[in-house]
């Protein structure tokens, strides 16, 4: 079994606002979000990666958030695309979620734009 990400590296707490969808139907309204929950013992790393989103457009990622399955407190809610992450007063949008496995889910990497 692979070792967990060491807890001393998981130094951040962020607020997660899950994307609920658009108001007004047909994508015409603004998006709404569920009340925020805290994610504790995660790591947010600044990054400038050029990624391709699900529509084929190139997007620059501003950061990556790491959630460890053993040490992170994420309320058993893996972030979903279009949701918001607030870290140190800076608002990010979840662009892509990657699941990394050993024999079981080891950690999740969340690209933030």
Buried (B, 14 or more C-beta within 10 A) or exposed (E): EEEBBEEEEBEBBBBBBBBEEBEEEEEEEEBEBEEBBEBEBBBBEEBEEEBEEEEEEEBEBBBBBBBBBEBBBBEEEBBEBBBBBEBEEEEBBBBBBEEEEEEEEBBBBBBBB
